[in-house]
Amino acid sequence: MNAWTWAWIGWGLYFAVVEGLALKNRKKGDTLSEHVWAFLGYREGRVGQPTGTERLRRFLTLAGLAWLVVHLLTGGVF
């Protein structure tokens, strides 16, 4: 294993610790999912259509995640 492998392992462990602590304290708005939902405009108690910037953020998030899945599943062809 090289330094990059150890760095990715360290990043994964760091994420697991931070997310675990956020799940343990059970406060709203501290997990990665809750941060992403807030960024995408999914706020509790809000009714109505998303704004233009919320639609753009949702589209860019979907496009980025779709690209990442295709990229990983094709071995980097895309």
C-alpha positions in Angstrom: 0.0 0.0 0.0 1.2 3.5 -0.9 0.6 6.8 0.8 -2.5 7.5 -1.3 -4.1 4.3 -0.1 -3.4 5.2 3.5 -4.7 8.8 2.8 -8.0 7.4 1.5 -8.3 4.9 4.4 -7.7 7.8 6.8 -10.3 10.0 5.0 -12.8 7.1 5.3 -12.1 6.6 9.0 -12.3 10.3 9.7 -15.7 10.5 7.9 -16.9 7.4 9.9 -16.0 9.1 13.2 -17.5 12.4 12.3 -20.7 10.9 11.0 -20.9 8.5 14.0 -20.6 11.4 16.4 -23.3 13.3 14.6 -25.6 10.3 14.7 -24.9 9.7 18.4 -25.8 13.2 19.5 -29.1 13.2 17.5 -29.2 16.9 16.9 -30.9 18.1 13.7 -28.6 19.4 11.0 -25.3 17.7 11.9 -25.2 14.6 9.6 -24.0 14.6 6.0 -27.5 13.7 4.8 -29.0 16.7 6.7 -26.4 19.1 5.3 -27.0 17.9 1.7 -30.8 18.1 2.2 -30.4 21.7 3.5 -28.1 22.5 0.5 -30.7 21.2 -1.9 -33.5 23.2 -0.3 -35.4 20.5 1.6 -36.3 22.4 4.7 -38.7 21.2 7.3 -42.1 22.8 7.2 -41.6 24.5 3.8 -44.4 24.2 1.3 -44.3 25.1 -2.4 -42.1 24.9 -5.4 -38.3 24.9 -5.2 -36.6 28.2 -6.2 -34.5 28.4 -9.4 -31.2 28.0 -7.5 -32.5 25.0 -5.6 -33.5 23.4 -8.9 -30.0 24.1 -10.3 -28.3 22.7 -7.2 -30.5 19.6 -7.4 -29.8 19.1 -11.1 -26.0 19.5 -10.6 -26.0 17.2 -7.7 -27.9 14.5 -9.6 -25.6 15.0 -12.7 -22.5 14.8 -10.6 -23.6 11.6 -8.7 -24.8 10.0 -12.0 -21.4 10.7 -13.6 -19.6 9.3 -10.5 -21.5 6.1 -10.6 -20.9 5.6 -14.3 -17.3 6.6 -13.9 -16.7 4.0 -11.1 -18.7 1.2 -12.8 -16.9 1.6 -16.1 -13.4 1.6 -14.7 -12.8 5.2 -15.6 -13.9 5.1 -19.2 -16.2 8.1 -18.5 
